[in-house]
């Protein structure tokens, strides 16, 4: 094909009104396989860091909960001991002021036993 015939072929193309006669091909930029791999590795690292921060927070809350449960157990034991000692101290007053104790007669020793 000669130069003049290629120009003639180009002139035969019909261009409409208000259209440019020059055509430009848009260059599309794409990421290569190495760039995609690097991006995936970075994304995986970020997800790993996010997971580790969440696990660390959960563990720290677990320690706090464990401490509070131990404190609760100690307080329950202390409460039980205090209830027992309160009942023991109140028992003497209850026995002294009971109807049975009031109806008792004091006995004086009448004689001694000899062998």
JOURKA-V545017 format. One record per residue. N is the residue number from 0. RES is the residue in three letters. PHI is phi as a letter, one per 40 degrees, with the letter a starting at -180 (999 if undefined). PSI is psi in whole degrees, 0 to 359 (NA if undefined). D_LAST is the distance of its C-alpha to the last C-alpha in Angstrom with 2 decimals. Layout:
# JOURKA-V545017
N&RES&PHI&PSI&D_LAST, N&RES&PHI&PSI&D_LAST
This chain:
# JOURKA-V545017
0&UNK&999&136&156.25, 1&UNK&c&170&158.19, 2&UNK&c&319&157.25, 3&UNK&c&325&159.53, 4&UNK&c&326&158.22, 5&UNK&c&324&154.60, 6&UNK&c&323&155.60, 7&UNK&c&322&157.37, 8&UNK&c&325&154.29, 9&UNK&c&327&152.23, 10&UNK&c&335&154.78, 11&UNK&c&342&154.64, 12&UNK&c&133&151.01, 13&UNK&c&127&150.98, 14&UNK&b&137&149.12, 15&UNK&c&179&148.60, 16&UNK&c&142&149.31, 17&UNK&f&34&147.06, 18&UNK&b&143&145.53, 19&UNK&c&146&145.41, 20&UNK&c&347&147.42, 21&UNK&c&133&145.03, 22&UNK&b&138&141.92, 23&UNK&b&136&138.85, 24&UNK&c&127&136.18, 25&UNK&c&130&132.70, 26&UNK&c&119&130.69, 27&UNK&c&131&127.23, 28&UNK&b&128&124.54, 29&UNK&b&157&121.81, 30&UNK&c&142&118.88, 31&UNK&c&177&119.11, 32&UNK&c&327&116.52, 33&UNK&c&318&115.05, 34&UNK&c&319&114.66, 35&UNK&c&319&112.99, 36&UNK&c&317&110.56, 37&UNK&c&318&109.71, 38&UNK&c&320&109.16, 39&UNK&c&322&106.84, 40&UNK&c&317&104.80, 41&UNK&c&317&104.47, 42&UNK&c&319&103.44, 43&UNK&c&321&100.81, 44&UNK&c&318&99.43, 45&UNK&c&319&99.21, 46&UNK&c&323&97.39, 47&UNK&c&318&94.98, 48&UNK&c&320&94.24, 49&UNK&c&317&93.67, 50&UNK&c&315&91.22, 51&UNK&c&321&89.32, 52&UNK&c&321&88.99, 53&UNK&c&320&87.60, 54&UNK&c&320&85.07, 55&UNK&c&317&83.97, 56&UNK&c&317&83.45, 57&UNK&c&318&81.42, 58&UNK&c&320&79.20, 59&UNK&c&323&78.59, 60&UNK&c&326&77.58, 61&UNK&c&320&75.25, 62&UNK&c&318&73.47, 63&UNK&c&317&73.09, 64&UNK&c&319&71.71, 65&UNK&c&316&69.22, 66&UNK&c&317&67.99, 67&UNK&c&325&67.64, 68&UNK&c&321&65.70, 69&UNK&c&319&63.25, 70&UNK&c&321&62.85, 71&UNK&c&319&62.28, 72&UNK&c&317&59.55, 73&UNK&c&318&57.79, 74&UNK&c&324&58.03, 75&UNK&c&318&56.65, 76&UNK&c&317&53.62, 77&UNK&c&320&53.11, 78&UNK&c&318&53.45, 79&UNK&c&318&50.82, 80&UNK&c&319&48.35, 81&UNK&c&324&49.10, 82&UNK&c&321&48.60, 83&UNK&c&315&45.16, 84&UNK&c&325&44.08, 85&UNK&c&319&45.59, 86&UNK&c&322&43.71, 87&UNK&c&317&40.42, 88&UNK&c&326&41.10, 89&UNK&c&341&42.18, 90&UNK&c&320&39.17, 91&UNK&c&318&36.82, 92&UNK&c&323&39.31, 93&UNK&c&319&39.85, 94&UNK&c&319&36.18, 95&UNK&c&324&35.80, 96&UNK&c&8&38.93, 97&UNK&c&161&38.43, 98&UNK&c&323&38.32, 99&UNK&c&318&34.94, 100&UNK&c&326&33.40, 101&UNK&c&330&35.21, 102&UNK&c&354&33.93, 103&UNK&c&148&30.27, 104&UNK&b&135&28.36, 105&UNK&c&141&26.11, 106&UNK&b&133&22.65, 107&UNK&c&143&20.98, 108&UNK&c&131&17.19, 109&UNK&c&324&16.47, 110&UNK&a&170&12.99, 111&UNK&b&155&9.91, 112&UNK&c&134&6.75, 113&UNK&b&150&3.73, 114&UNK&c&NA&0.00
